[in-house]
Amino acid sequence: MTIGDPIRVMIVDDHAVVRSGLKAFIKAYEDLDLAGFARNGEEAVRLCGDLRPDVILMDLLMPGMDGAAATKLIRKNYPQTQVIVLTSFKEETMIQKAIQAGAIGYLLKDVQSDEIAEAIRLAHAGHSILSPEATQALMNIASQAGPLGFDLSDREREVLALLVKGFNNTEIAAHLVVSLSTVKHHVSHILSKLEASNRAEAVALAVQNHLVN
């Protein structure tokens, strides 16, 4: 896209009435251009490569692949495309899931047309746009978060302690009398909960934060 070209917007929503309304809204702004429609997450991911939208207005709850899953795939495969979630839902878990998937914005469907248009412009420029409800929800989630490792189960702490001792997966399985696949499952969960990229980083975090004896 060159300077002066309209921003290409793709609409992803399973309700025809919503798609029609958003189409009329986009046509009302000279700097916005309708790139196309998708009725669900799968279709959005499939069409994104052909339509190459600059910004996507993404519903969350749709049949098949939901908006968060579609957002994650689109942001991975087409990082130049920004996604704004436009939904009726303001539950904290849904907001967190959408933002973690890579959405740059989260708006409720009761916002005014001018607010959506400005959100599209800001998203295209790389700026995050959150509704007041989404901002408050993320603040609540942040305030409720416990210290690193607070959500490790007792068994995961046992596995982590053995990792710190230098045990490999086979040795851990023998020590705990469980299958190798079970150990791999526990290790995967440990890495995810500690946000560690590998076993060595998990061990370092465990020692630094006194997560094991």
Protein Blocks (a to p, Z undefined) as FASTA:
>chain_A
ZZhiacddddddfbfklmmmmmmmmmmpmkbccfbdcfbfklmmmmmmmnopabdcddfb
dghjafklmmmmmmmmmmmbccddddfbfcfklmmmmmmnopabdcdfkbcfklmmmmmm
mmmnopacddfklmmmmmmmmmmpccehklpcfklmmmmmmmmnopafklmmmmnopafk
lmmmmmmmmmmmnopabfklmmmmmmmnopaZZ
